Structures are given as structure tokens and as C-alpha cells.
Amino acid sequence: MPLNKYNFVIKRNDTLPALIANVIDRGSLYQKQSMDLSNVTAVTFSMINKDCDYIKISSKTAQITCVTGGTIQYNWDVDDTNEDGNFLGEFELFFNDGKKMSLPPMGGIQIEIPKDISLY
């Protein structure tokens, strides 16, 4: 399920759907285009609990799923979603020239993890 306007919902204890984002670059005349990720050497994902600033995920490995299409993805582990609540997530791209870029550039990805019915 692609990320939609920085909001993502996954139920507690689920590991699907993956968190997918398309990295957009501004081309000539400020036209939006998918960023070419061929110079990216690593992608990580981090997530904090918004209510208490507790770091739930710290710089875990994410994947580039389409280099020329600018698509990155984080696959959830069981421990990532074992607590319900509201979280902020962020991808970091590391480039072969030593530079780093955080996504989104402002704020974070709003991630909601609601309780699952079977655990009420």
C-alpha cells in the first residue's frame, strides 16, 4: 500500500502492508518527477511514538524497490507494530558522495497503529 499524503495505517501486530514511498524530485521548470536513486548506497527507516518521543525504530534497513522510479520501502518486523498508538516515521537516504537526505523534509510520516479486534 503506497504512502498517501504522509498518512499510513497498520493494525497492531500486523507486518503488512509494507510502507512504500515514492521520492519526488523537481525537474526543469519545477515539474515533479521520480528521483533516480542510482547514487543511493543505503536507506534507513526510523519511527518515534508521538505521545512520549519514545524511539520505537532506530535506523533500521529499508529497501530501494525501483531505482529509476524513486521507490523505497520499509518491511515491518513483528516488534515494530506490537504497540498501538500514533507515531512519526522518517526515511534517510545515504548517497555515494557521503551526503544524506531525510524524507519527508519537514515533519514526518504520520503512522497510526490501532488495536486489533482480537486483542480487546
Rosetta constraint file for C-alpha pairs under 8 A:
AtomPair CA 1 CA 17 HARMONIC 5.72 0.50
AtomPair CA 1 CA 18 HARMONIC 6.56 0.50
AtomPair CA 1 CA 19 HARMONIC 6.83 0.50
AtomPair CA 1 CA 20 HARMONIC 6.59 0.50
AtomPair CA 2 CA 19 HARMONIC 6.61 0.50
AtomPair CA 2 CA 20 HARMONIC 4.81 0.50
AtomPair CA 2 CA 21 HARMONIC 6.13 0.50
AtomPair CA 3 CA 7 HARMONIC 6.45 0.50
AtomPair CA 3 CA 8 HARMONIC 6.09 0.50
AtomPair CA 3 CA 19 HARMONIC 6.52 0.50
AtomPair CA 3 CA 20 HARMONIC 5.61 0.50
AtomPair CA 3 CA 21 HARMONIC 5.48 0.50
AtomPair CA 4 CA 8 HARMONIC 6.98 0.50
AtomPair CA 6 CA 108 HARMONIC 7.26 0.50
AtomPair CA 6 CA 109 HARMONIC 4.62 0.50
AtomPair CA 6 CA 110 HARMONIC 5.69 0.50
AtomPair CA 7 CA 109 HARMONIC 6.04 0.50
AtomPair CA 7 CA 110 HARMONIC 4.72 0.50
AtomPair CA 7 CA 111 HARMONIC 5.92 0.50
AtomPair CA 7 CA 112 HARMONIC 7.83 0.50
AtomPair CA 8 CA 19 HARMONIC 7.59 0.50
AtomPair CA 8 CA 109 HARMONIC 7.40 0.50
AtomPair CA 8 CA 110 HARMONIC 6.19 0.50
AtomPair CA 8 CA 111 HARMONIC 4.80 0.50
AtomPair CA 8 CA 112 HARMONIC 6.30 0.50
AtomPair CA 9 CA 111 HARMONIC 5.76 0.50
AtomPair CA 9 CA 112 HARMONIC 4.80 0.50
AtomPair CA 9 CA 113 HARMONIC 5.98 0.50
AtomPair CA 9 CA 114 HARMONIC 7.74 0.50
AtomPair CA 10 CA 14 HARMONIC 6.61 0.50
AtomPair CA 10 CA 15 HARMONIC 7.90 0.50
AtomPair CA 10 CA 16 HARMONIC 7.33 0.50
AtomPair CA 10 CA 17 HARMONIC 7.17 0.50
AtomPair CA 10 CA 81 HARMONIC 7.82 0.50
AtomPair CA 10 CA 111 HARMONIC 7.72 0.50
AtomPair CA 10 CA 112 HARMONIC 6.52 0.50
AtomPair CA 10 CA 113 HARMONIC 5.25 0.50
AtomPair CA 10 CA 114 HARMONIC 7.13 0.50
AtomPair CA 11 CA 81 HARMONIC 7.42 0.50
AtomPair CA 11 CA 84 HARMONIC 7.72 0.50
AtomPair CA 11 CA 112 HARMONIC 7.92 0.50
AtomPair CA 11 CA 113 HARMONIC 5.05 0.50
AtomPair CA 11 CA 114 HARMONIC 5.13 0.50
AtomPair CA 11 CA 115 HARMONIC 6.15 0.50
AtomPair CA 11 CA 116 HARMONIC 5.83 0.50
AtomPair CA 12 CA 81 HARMONIC 5.19 0.50
AtomPair CA 12 CA 82 HARMONIC 5.48 0.50
AtomPair CA 12 CA 83 HARMONIC 6.16 0.50
AtomPair CA 12 CA 84 HARMONIC 5.63 0.50
AtomPair CA 12 CA 113 HARMONIC 5.49 0.50
AtomPair CA 12 CA 114 HARMONIC 5.84 0.50
AtomPair CA 12 CA 115 HARMONIC 5.28 0.50
AtomPair CA 12 CA 116 HARMONIC 5.67 0.50
AtomPair CA 13 CA 78 HARMONIC 6.19 0.50
AtomPair CA 13 CA 79 HARMONIC 7.76 0.50
AtomPair CA 13 CA 81 HARMONIC 5.06 0.50
AtomPair CA 13 CA 82 HARMONIC 4.83 0.50
AtomPair CA 13 CA 83 HARMONIC 7.64 0.50
AtomPair CA 13 CA 116 HARMONIC 7.73 0.50
AtomPair CA 14 CA 78 HARMONIC 7.04 0.50
AtomPair CA 14 CA 81 HARMONIC 6.40 0.50
AtomPair CA 15 CA 75 HARMONIC 7.23 0.50
AtomPair CA 15 CA 76 HARMONIC 4.90 0.50
AtomPair CA 15 CA 77 HARMONIC 6.08 0.50
AtomPair CA 15 CA 78 HARMONIC 6.24 0.50
AtomPair CA 15 CA 81 HARMONIC 7.26 0.50
AtomPair CA 16 CA 75 HARMONIC 7.71 0.50
AtomPair CA 16 CA 76 HARMONIC 7.01 0.50
AtomPair CA 18 CA 73 HARMONIC 6.65 0.50
AtomPair CA 18 CA 74 HARMONIC 5.85 0.50
AtomPair CA 18 CA 75 HARMONIC 4.94 0.50
AtomPair CA 18 CA 76 HARMONIC 6.40 0.50
AtomPair CA 19 CA 73 HARMONIC 5.52 0.50
AtomPair CA 19 CA 74 HARMONIC 5.12 0.50
AtomPair CA 19 CA 75 HARMONIC 6.61 0.50
AtomPair CA 19 CA 76 HARMONIC 7.86 0.50
AtomPair CA 20 CA 71 HARMONIC 7.06 0.50
AtomPair CA 20 CA 72 HARMONIC 5.84 0.50
AtomPair CA 20 CA 73 HARMONIC 4.39 0.50
AtomPair CA 20 CA 74 HARMONIC 6.57 0.50
AtomPair CA 21 CA 71 HARMONIC 5.78 0.50
AtomPair CA 21 CA 72 HARMONIC 5.41 0.50
AtomPair CA 21 CA 73 HARMONIC 6.31 0.50
AtomPair CA 22 CA 34 HARMONIC 6.90 0.50
AtomPair CA 22 CA 69 HARMONIC 7.56 0.50
AtomPair CA 22 CA 70 HARMONIC 5.42 0.50
AtomPair CA 22 CA 71 HARMONIC 4.45 0.50
AtomPair CA 22 CA 72 HARMONIC 6.34 0.50
AtomPair CA 23 CA 34 HARMONIC 5.87 0.50
AtomPair CA 23 CA 35 HARMONIC 5.61 0.50
AtomPair CA 23 CA 70 HARMONIC 4.97 0.50
AtomPair CA 23 CA 71 HARMONIC 6.18 0.50
AtomPair CA 23 CA 72 HARMONIC 7.46 0.50
AtomPair CA 24 CA 32 HARMONIC 6.29 0.50
AtomPair CA 24 CA 33 HARMONIC 5.56 0.50
AtomPair CA 24 CA 34 HARMONIC 4.58 0.50
AtomPair CA 24 CA 35 HARMONIC 5.28 0.50
AtomPair CA 24 CA 70 HARMONIC 7.02 0.50
AtomPair CA 25 CA 32 HARMONIC 5.83 0.50
AtomPair CA 25 CA 33 HARMONIC 5.36 0.50
AtomPair CA 25 CA 34 HARMONIC 5.82 0.50
AtomPair CA 25 CA 35 HARMONIC 5.05 0.50
AtomPair CA 26 CA 30 HARMONIC 4.92 0.50
AtomPair CA 26 CA 31 HARMONIC 5.47 0.50
AtomPair CA 26 CA 32 HARMONIC 4.79 0.50
AtomPair CA 26 CA 33 HARMONIC 6.18 0.50
AtomPair CA 27 CA 31 HARMONIC 5.09 0.50
AtomPair CA 27 CA 32 HARMONIC 6.09 0.50
AtomPair CA 27 CA 33 HARMONIC 6.37 0.50
AtomPair CA 34 CA 68 HARMONIC 7.38 0.50
AtomPair CA 34 CA 69 HARMONIC 5.39 0.50
AtomPair CA 34 CA 70 HARMONIC 5.06 0.50
AtomPair CA 35 CA 68 HARMONIC 6.91 0.50
AtomPair CA 35 CA 69 HARMONIC 6.61 0.50
AtomPair CA 35 CA 70 HARMONIC 4.74 0.50
AtomPair CA 36 CA 67 HARMONIC 5.89 0.50
AtomPair CA 36 CA 68 HARMONIC 4.62 0.50
AtomPair CA 36 CA 69 HARMONIC 6.47 0.50
AtomPair CA 36 CA 70 HARMONIC 5.55 0.50
AtomPair CA 37 CA 64 HARMONIC 7.83 0.50
AtomPair CA 37 CA 67 HARMONIC 4.84 0.50
AtomPair CA 37 CA 68 HARMONIC 6.24 0.50
AtomPair CA 37 CA 69 HARMONIC 7.95 0.50
AtomPair CA 37 CA 70 HARMONIC 5.83 0.50
AtomPair CA 38 CA 67 HARMONIC 5.75 0.50
AtomPair CA 38 CA 68 HARMONIC 7.14 0.50
AtomPair CA 39 CA 95 HARMONIC 5.53 0.50
AtomPair CA 39 CA 96 HARMONIC 5.67 0.50
AtomPair CA 40 CA 93 HARMONIC 6.43 0.50
AtomPair CA 40 CA 94 HARMONIC 5.57 0.50
AtomPair CA 40 CA 95 HARMONIC 4.28 0.50
AtomPair CA 40 CA 96 HARMONIC 6.07 0.50
AtomPair CA 41 CA 93 HARMONIC 7.74 0.50
AtomPair CA 41 CA 94 HARMONIC 5.69 0.50
AtomPair CA 41 CA 95 HARMONIC 5.39 0.50
AtomPair CA 41 CA 96 HARMONIC 5.72 0.50
AtomPair CA 42 CA 61 HARMONIC 7.74 0.50
AtomPair CA 42 CA 62 HARMONIC 7.85 0.50
AtomPair CA 42 CA 63 HARMONIC 7.84 0.50
AtomPair CA 42 CA 93 HARMONIC 6.05 0.50
AtomPair CA 42 CA 94 HARMONIC 5.17 0.50
AtomPair CA 42 CA 95 HARMONIC 7.22 0.50
AtomPair CA 43 CA 61 HARMONIC 6.14 0.50
AtomPair CA 43 CA 62 HARMONIC 5.16 0.50
AtomPair CA 43 CA 63 HARMONIC 6.15 0.50
AtomPair CA 43 CA 64 HARMONIC 7.22 0.50
AtomPair CA 43 CA 72 HARMONIC 7.87 0.50
AtomPair CA 43 CA 91 HARMONIC 6.82 0.50
AtomPair CA 43 CA 92 HARMONIC 5.60 0.50
AtomPair CA 43 CA 93 HARMONIC 4.72 0.50
AtomPair CA 43 CA 94 HARMONIC 6.29 0.50
AtomPair CA 44 CA 59 HARMONIC 5.02 0.50
AtomPair CA 44 CA 60 HARMONIC 5.21 0.50
AtomPair CA 44 CA 61 HARMONIC 4.56 0.50
AtomPair CA 44 CA 62 HARMONIC 4.89 0.50
AtomPair CA 44 CA 63 HARMONIC 7.88 0.50
AtomPair CA 44 CA 91 HARMONIC 5.57 0.50
AtomPair CA 44 CA 92 HARMONIC 5.21 0.50
AtomPair CA 44 CA 93 HARMONIC 6.79 0.50
AtomPair CA 45 CA 57 HARMONIC 7.29 0.50
AtomPair CA 45 CA 58 HARMONIC 6.98 0.50
AtomPair CA 45 CA 59 HARMONIC 5.08 0.50
AtomPair CA 45 CA 60 HARMONIC 5.30 0.50
AtomPair CA 45 CA 61 HARMONIC 6.41 0.50
AtomPair CA 45 CA 62 HARMONIC 6.02 0.50
AtomPair CA 45 CA 74 HARMONIC 6.84 0.50
AtomPair CA 45 CA 89 HARMONIC 7.09 0.50
AtomPair CA 45 CA 90 HARMONIC 5.68 0.50
AtomPair CA 45 CA 91 HARMONIC 4.51 0.50
AtomPair CA 45 CA 92 HARMONIC 6.42 0.50
AtomPair CA 46 CA 55 HARMONIC 7.81 0.50
AtomPair CA 46 CA 56 HARMONIC 7.58 0.50
AtomPair CA 46 CA 57 HARMONIC 4.82 0.50
AtomPair CA 46 CA 58 HARMONIC 4.64 0.50
AtomPair CA 46 CA 59 HARMONIC 4.95 0.50
AtomPair CA 46 CA 60 HARMONIC 6.54 0.50
AtomPair CA 46 CA 89 HARMONIC 5.62 0.50
AtomPair CA 46 CA 90 HARMONIC 5.39 0.50
AtomPair CA 46 CA 91 HARMONIC 6.58 0.50
AtomPair CA 47 CA 55 HARMONIC 6.16 0.50
AtomPair CA 47 CA 56 HARMONIC 5.56 0.50
AtomPair CA 47 CA 57 HARMONIC 4.85 0.50
AtomPair CA 47 CA 58 HARMONIC 6.66 0.50
AtomPair CA 47 CA 87 HARMONIC 6.47 0.50
AtomPair CA 47 CA 88 HARMONIC 5.45 0.50
AtomPair CA 47 CA 89 HARMONIC 4.19 0.50
AtomPair CA 47 CA 90 HARMONIC 6.41 0.50
AtomPair CA 48 CA 53 HARMONIC 5.68 0.50
AtomPair CA 48 CA 54 HARMONIC 5.40 0.50
AtomPair CA 48 CA 55 HARMONIC 4.31 0.50
AtomPair CA 48 CA 56 HARMONIC 5.21 0.50
AtomPair CA 48 CA 57 HARMONIC 6.80 0.50
AtomPair CA 48 CA 87 HARMONIC 5.46 0.50
AtomPair CA 48 CA 88 HARMONIC 5.41 0.50
AtomPair CA 48 CA 89 HARMONIC 6.61 0.50
AtomPair CA 49 CA 53 HARMONIC 5.17 0.50
AtomPair CA 49 CA 54 HARMONIC 5.16 0.50
AtomPair CA 49 CA 55 HARMONIC 6.44 0.50
AtomPair CA 49 CA 56 HARMONIC 6.62 0.50
AtomPair CA 49 CA 85 HARMONIC 7.14 0.50
AtomPair CA 49 CA 86 HARMONIC 6.09 0.50
AtomPair CA 49 CA 87 HARMONIC 4.40 0.50
AtomPair CA 49 CA 88 HARMONIC 6.55 0.50
AtomPair CA 50 CA 54 HARMONIC 7.63 0.50
AtomPair CA 50 CA 86 HARMONIC 5.78 0.50
AtomPair CA 50 CA 87 HARMONIC 4.96 0.50
AtomPair CA 50 CA 88 HARMONIC 6.23 0.50
AtomPair CA 51 CA 86 HARMONIC 7.23 0.50
AtomPair CA 51 CA 87 HARMONIC 7.95 0.50
AtomPair CA 56 CA 80 HARMONIC 6.96 0.50
AtomPair CA 57 CA 80 HARMONIC 6.81 0.50
AtomPair CA 61 CA 74 HARMONIC 7.60 0.50
AtomPair CA 62 CA 72 HARMONIC 7.23 0.50
AtomPair CA 62 CA 73 HARMONIC 5.82 0.50
AtomPair CA 62 CA 74 HARMONIC 4.72 0.50
AtomPair CA 62 CA 75 HARMONIC 7.07 0.50
AtomPair CA 63 CA 72 HARMONIC 5.60 0.50
AtomPair CA 63 CA 73 HARMONIC 5.21 0.50
AtomPair CA 63 CA 74 HARMONIC 6.38 0.50
AtomPair CA 64 CA 70 HARMONIC 7.71 0.50
AtomPair CA 64 CA 71 HARMONIC 6.01 0.50
AtomPair CA 64 CA 72 HARMONIC 4.40 0.50
AtomPair CA 64 CA 73 HARMONIC 6.33 0.50
AtomPair CA 65 CA 71 HARMONIC 5.49 0.50
AtomPair CA 65 CA 72 HARMONIC 5.51 0.50
AtomPair CA 65 CA 73 HARMONIC 6.62 0.50
AtomPair CA 66 CA 70 HARMONIC 5.81 0.50
AtomPair CA 66 CA 71 HARMONIC 4.97 0.50
AtomPair CA 66 CA 72 HARMONIC 7.11 0.50
AtomPair CA 67 CA 71 HARMONIC 6.76 0.50
AtomPair CA 76 CA 80 HARMONIC 6.10 0.50
AtomPair CA 76 CA 81 HARMONIC 7.44 0.50
AtomPair CA 77 CA 81 HARMONIC 7.37 0.50
AtomPair CA 78 CA 82 HARMONIC 6.57 0.50
AtomPair CA 81 CA 113 HARMONIC 6.92 0.50
AtomPair CA 83 CA 113 HARMONIC 7.30 0.50
AtomPair CA 84 CA 112 HARMONIC 7.65 0.50
AtomPair CA 84 CA 113 HARMONIC 4.74 0.50
AtomPair CA 84 CA 114 HARMONIC 5.17 0.50
AtomPair CA 84 CA 115 HARMONIC 5.59 0.50
AtomPair CA 85 CA 112 HARMONIC 6.08 0.50
AtomPair CA 85 CA 113 HARMONIC 5.25 0.50
AtomPair CA 85 CA 114 HARMONIC 6.31 0.50
AtomPair CA 86 CA 110 HARMONIC 7.35 0.50
AtomPair CA 86 CA 111 HARMONIC 5.92 0.50
AtomPair CA 86 CA 112 HARMONIC 4.71 0.50
AtomPair CA 86 CA 113 HARMONIC 6.32 0.50
AtomPair CA 87 CA 110 HARMONIC 6.09 0.50
AtomPair CA 87 CA 111 HARMONIC 4.95 0.50
AtomPair CA 87 CA 112 HARMONIC 6.20 0.50
AtomPair CA 87 CA 113 HARMONIC 7.84 0.50
AtomPair CA 88 CA 108 HARMONIC 5.27 0.50
AtomPair CA 88 CA 109 HARMONIC 5.29 0.50
AtomPair CA 88 CA 110 HARMONIC 5.05 0.50
AtomPair CA 88 CA 111 HARMONIC 5.84 0.50
AtomPair CA 89 CA 108 HARMONIC 5.40 0.50
AtomPair CA 89 CA 109 HARMONIC 4.74 0.50
AtomPair CA 89 CA 110 HARMONIC 6.63 0.50
AtomPair CA 89 CA 111 HARMONIC 6.81 0.50
AtomPair CA 90 CA 102 HARMONIC 6.79 0.50
AtomPair CA 90 CA 103 HARMONIC 5.69 0.50
AtomPair CA 90 CA 104 HARMONIC 6.52 0.50
AtomPair CA 90 CA 108 HARMONIC 5.68 0.50
AtomPair CA 90 CA 109 HARMONIC 6.22 0.50
AtomPair CA 91 CA 102 HARMONIC 5.80 0.50
AtomPair CA 91 CA 103 HARMONIC 5.08 0.50
AtomPair CA 91 CA 104 HARMONIC 7.29 0.50
AtomPair CA 92 CA 100 HARMONIC 6.84 0.50
AtomPair CA 92 CA 101 HARMONIC 5.65 0.50
AtomPair CA 92 CA 102 HARMONIC 4.44 0.50
AtomPair CA 92 CA 103 HARMONIC 6.14 0.50
AtomPair CA 93 CA 100 HARMONIC 5.60 0.50
AtomPair CA 93 CA 101 HARMONIC 5.15 0.50
AtomPair CA 93 CA 102 HARMONIC 6.38 0.50
AtomPair CA 93 CA 103 HARMONIC 7.91 0.50
AtomPair CA 94 CA 98 HARMONIC 6.82 0.50
AtomPair CA 94 CA 99 HARMONIC 6.07 0.50
AtomPair CA 94 CA 100 HARMONIC 4.61 0.50
AtomPair CA 94 CA 101 HARMONIC 6.67 0.50
AtomPair CA 95 CA 99 HARMONIC 5.29 0.50
AtomPair CA 95 CA 100 HARMONIC 6.12 0.50
AtomPair CA 101 CA 105 HARMONIC 7.89 0.50
AtomPair CA 103 CA 108 HARMONIC 7.46 0.50
AtomPair CA 104 CA 108 HARMONIC 5.78 0.50
AtomPair CA 104 CA 109 HARMONIC 6.98 0.50
AtomPair CA 115 CA 119 HARMONIC 7.23 0.50
AtomPair CA 115 CA 120 HARMONIC 7.69 0.50
AtomPair CA 116 CA 120 HARMONIC 7.31 0.50
